[in-house]
Amino acid sequence: MNPSSPREQPVSPSSPAAEVAEAAKTMVEDARATSFGSFKPVGHVMVGLPNRTALFALKAALMAPGVPGLPADELTPTESIEEMQSLIDNASPLAGFGYEITLMRRYVVLAREGYSWLVVKTDSDEDAQRVGELARQHGATLAVRYGRLTVEDMI
């Protein structure tokens, strides 16, 4: 191995590539965050779409000119069933009283019907409202905004 080879050089923690990689990792972790063992991705809107075609159309709309580039994490029906069911099965007794656990059960039912999910990062009320509008326009039957203290049905 040659230490001067570019492939073997460590990436600087402040390089653009490192910043993008860290931001992507953080977004995925944030999008799959929990509270008392139940799914609660604060600062995100969870959108349920009846098929992959609708999901891809919504993703394209989120990247369209005039729409702030909002990062989104996809969950396929299989992924969402496995992840959500595991969270439900292992949730704290405190989670059983919250709306989040009820939503998780609803997500599992819809995923078994073939629903795909898009978890969209939103930084403002305007972003969240825009995601809700676009979700409705693209066939979503469910969009839930997760705040620190609130969970809001957008559709």
C-alpha positions in Angstrom: 0.0 0.0 0.0 1.2 3.4 -0.9 0.3 6.0 1.8 0.3 8.8 -0.9 -2.4 7.1 -2.9 -5.6 9.2 -3.0 -7.8 6.1 -2.3 -5.9 5.5 0.9 -6.0 9.0 2.2 -8.6 9.6 5.0 -11.4 11.9 4.2 -11.1 15.1 6.1 -13.9 15.5 8.7 -14.7 18.9 7.3 -14.6 17.9 3.6 -17.8 18.3 1.5 -18.0 14.5 1.0 -17.8 13.9 4.8 -20.4 16.5 5.5 -22.8 14.9 2.9 -22.2 11.4 4.3 -22.8 12.6 7.9 -26.0 14.5 6.9 -27.4 11.5 5.1 -26.6 9.2 8.1 -28.2 11.7 10.6 -31.3 12.0 8.4 -31.8 8.3 8.3 -31.3 8.0 12.0 -33.6 10.9 12.7 -36.3 9.5 10.3 -36.3 6.2 12.3 -36.2 7.8 15.8 -38.3 6.5 18.6 -39.7 7.7 21.9 -40.5 5.1 24.6 -39.9 2.4 21.9 -42.5 3.8 19.5 -41.8 5.4 16.2 -41.5 9.2 16.5 -39.4 10.9 13.8 -39.5 14.5 15.2 -39.2 17.1 12.4 -40.5 14.7 9.7 -43.7 14.0 7.9 -44.5 10.3 7.4 -46.4 9.8 4.1 -48.2 6.6 3.2 -48.7 5.9 -0.5 -50.7 3.0 -1.9 -48.0 2.0 -4.4 -44.4 2.6 -5.6 -45.6 4.6 -8.6 -47.2 7.2 -6.3 -44.1 7.2 -4.1 -41.8 7.9 -7.1 -44.2 10.6 -8.3 -44.1 12.3 -4.9 -40.3 12.1 -4.7 -40.1 13.7 -8.1 -42.5 16.5 -6.9 -40.4 17.1 -3.8 -37.4 17.7 -6.1 -39.2 20.0 -8.6 -38.1 23.6 -9.2 -39.7 25.9 -6.7 -39.9 23.2 -4.0 -37.2 23.3 -1.3 -35.1 20.1 -1.6 -36.4 18.1 1.3 -34.5 15.0 2.1 -36.7 11.8 2.1 -36.1 8.3 3.3 -38.1 5.4 1.6 -39.5 2.4 3.5 -40.8 -0.5 1.4 -43.8 -2.5 2.7 -41.5 -5.3 3.8 -39.1 -3.0 5.6 -41.8 -1.1 7.3 -43.6 -4.2 8.5 -40.4 -5.6 10.0 -39.3 -2.4 11.6 -42.7 -1.3 12.9 -43.7 -4.7 14.2 -40.4 -5.0 16.0 -41.0 -1.6 17.6 -44.6 -2.5 18.6 -43.5 -5.8 20.1 -40.7 -4.2 22.1 -42.3 -0.9 23.0 -42.3 0.4 26.5 -45.5 0.0 28.5 -45.7 3.8 28.5 -45.9 3.8 24.7 -49.1 1.8 24.8 -51.0 4.9 25.9 -49.8 7.2 23.1 -51.1 8.0 19.7 -47.7 7.0 18.2 -48.2 3.3 19.0 -51.7 3.5 17.4 -50.2 5.0 14.3 -47.5 2.3 14.2 -50.2 -0.3 14.2 -52.0 1.5 11.4 -48.8 1.7 9.4 -48.3 -2.1 9.8 -51.8 -2.8 8.5 -51.3 -0.5 5.5 -47.9 -1.9 4.8 -49.5 -5.4 4.7 -51.8 -3.9 2.0 -48.7 -2.9 0.0 -48.2 0.7 1.1 -44.8 2.3 0.7 -43.6 5.1 3.0 -41.7 8.3 2.5 -40.3 9.9 5.6 -39.7 13.6 4.7 -37.5 15.9 6.7 -39.1 19.3 7.3 -37.5 22.3 8.9 -40.5 24.6 9.1 -44.3 24.8 9.2 -44.3 25.8 5.5 -42.2 22.8 4.5 -44.6 20.5 6.4 -47.7 22.1 4.8 -46.1 21.8 1.4 -45.3 18.1 1.9 -48.9 17.5 3.1 -50.3 19.3 0.0 -48.0 17.4 -2.4 -48.7 14.1 -0.7 -52.5 14.6 -1.1 -52.0 15.6 -4.8 -50.0 12.4 -5.4 -52.4 9.9 -4.0 -51.2 9.6 -0.4 -53.9 8.5 2.0 -51.9 9.3 5.1 -49.4 12.0 6.1 -48.5 12.6 9.7 -46.3 15.4 10.9 -44.2 14.6 14.0 -43.3 17.5 16.3 -41.6 17.5 19.6 -44.8 17.5 21.6 -47.4 16.9 18.9 -48.4 14.5 16.2 -50.5 16.0 13.5 -52.6 14.3 10.8 -52.0 16.2 7.5 -54.5 14.2 5.4 
